[in-house]
Amino acid sequence: MGINIAMSFSTANPMLMIIDLQNAIDDISWGVRNNSDAEENIATLLSRWRELTLPILHVKHMSTDPSSTYYPGKSGNDFKTEVEPKSDEQVLEKGTNSAFIGTGLDEILREKEISELVITGVVTNNSVEATARMAGNLGYKTTVVSDATFTFGQKDFSGQFHAADVVHNMSLSNLDGEYASVLTSHDVYQLSGSLT
């Protein structure tokens, strides 16, 4: 997979988005995941963004399906401890896969004059991909962090099972170049040096 690495961020205030990183994602019903270090990588970027006082958005999935591990009132709805928002950090609740649907996110970003997004979280081929696609189509410069996202194995339309790494890499391939740039957390951390 080709990495489109820029020399620096194109704006002084890229927003770090952490999508749906809630306890729900640890439920055994999801199956076998990839990127076991994703939470640590996200926490490292979150710490860096806090250090640089850059904008941060915690996206919280609020499922309308009572059987979902993300359903409000269940312990799964709570943020994972590694990324627990601080009191002054914005939390955006969503009910669909894309963080832009029914949330006013586009208006929030434009009001804050934010035009660049760094996307982390779960699930790579679901909410991450849906949000990144919309972000790219709406004109935001978007980066998806390859090792700060993860997914699970699943069957394709013909019934053949694919391991989580395969699903993850195919999703990133769908995004890279057309909707977003795909970088590692190390690359993003290094690029943040241009913002100091």
N, C-alpha and C positions, 0 to 999 in steps of 0.2 A: 504494500500500500504506500503510495507516495505521500510525503509530508510536505505541505505547503507552508514553509516557515517564513514569517515576515521578519524584518530587521527590528521592528518595534511595533507597539500598538499604534493604531492610527489616531487615537484620541487619548486625552489625559485622564479619562474617567470610565474605563471599561467596567461593566457590571459583572460580578460573579453571580451566576445563578446556580442554585443547588436544588435540583428537581426531585421531589418525592422521596427524599432519603429519610424514611420513617421506619419504625420498628416492624411495620407490616411486611417489609421486604425480606425479613429473616424467617418468615413462616415456611415450614417444610413443604407446604403445598406448591410453592413456586418451583421446586426442583433444584437442580444443580446449576450454580452460577459460575461466572468467570471473574477475573480481576479481584482476587481476595484482598488486595491492598488498596482497593478503591477508596474506602472510607478514610484510610490514613492519608492518601494523596489529596482527597478533598479537604480534609482537616488542615493539611499543610498549606493549601492554597487559601483557605478561609483565614488562617492565621496571617498569611502574607497580606491579604486584602485589608484585614483589620489594622495591621501595622502601617499600611500606606493610606489608611482612611479612604479607601475606594468604595464605591457603592456595592452593596450585597443584597441579594434577594433570595429568600428562602421560599420555595414553592411547596405548598402542602396540599396533597391530594385528599379530597373529602368525598369519598365514594358515596353514591346514593344507593348502592346495593348492600343490604344488611348482611349478606354472606361474605362480603369483601373483607380482607384483612385490613383494608384502609378505612373501614366504616367509622365515622365519628363516634366516640364513646368507648371504642375498643382500645386496648393498650397499643395496638399496632398503628393507631393514628398519630401517636406521639413521635416527635422527631428523634432520631438516633442521637445518643449523647455526644458523639463526636462532632456533630454539627448543630448543637442546640443554639437557637438564635439568642443574641443578646437583646436587651430590652429596647435598644435604639435601632435594631435592624428590622427591615420590613419583611413581613410574612404575607404571601399572596396565596389565597385559597382557590383551588380550582376543582371542577367537577368532571372534566373531560381529560383526554390525553394531552392536548395542547394547552400550555400556560397562557396562550393568547385568547382562548375562547371563553367568553362570558366573564372575563376578569378585569377588563379595562387596562390590560398590561401595555398595549401599544400607546395609549394615552398617557399612562404613568411615565413611560420611558421618554416620550417626546416632551412632556412637561418638565422633566428633569434634565433634558438635553443630553440624554444618553443614546448613543448610536452604535455602541459596540458591546457585544455580549460574549461572555465566556461561560459555556454551559457544562455543568457536571450533574451527576445524579443517576437516576434510574427511570425507567428501564430503557436501555440503549435503543432498541428497535420499537419502542412504544412512545412514552412521553418525551424522552430526549429527542428522538428523531422527529416527532410531530412538532415539537416546539422549535427545533433548529430549522426545519423546513419553512415554517411560517416566518420565523425571524429573517431568514435569507430572502424570502419572497417580499417581505415588507421593507427591505432595504437596509437591515441592520448588518453590520460587519460581525460575523458570528464565528466563534471558535468552539469546537467540541473537543473536550479533553479525553483522549482515548483511554487512559488508565485511571481516570476519575469518573468513569461510567461503567456500568456492567449490566449483564442480562442473563438469561437462562436458556438452556437447551429447549428446542421445540421441533415439532413435526412441520414439514412443508406441506403444500397443498396436495401433493401426491401421497402423503403419509410417511415419507422418509424422515427419520429423526436426524437432527443436526445438533452437535454439541454447542454449548454456550459461546465458545470462542468463535465458531463459524458464524453463528447468528450475529454476534457483536461486530465482527469484522465486515460482514456484508452490509450491515446497517451503516457503519462508518463509511464504507465505500459509496453507498448511496448518497451520503451527505457531502463528501470531500470534493471540493472544487466548485460544485454548482450552488450549494446552499451554505456551505461553511468551510473553514479550514479545520483540519483535524491535527491536533498537536498533543504531545505528551505533557504530563504535569511538570516535568523537568523543563521542557521548552517554555511553557507558560510562565513558570517561576523565573526563569532566566530573562524572558521578555519583560517581566514586571520591573526589572532593574532600570528600564528606560523611563519609568514613571517616578523615580525618586528624585 
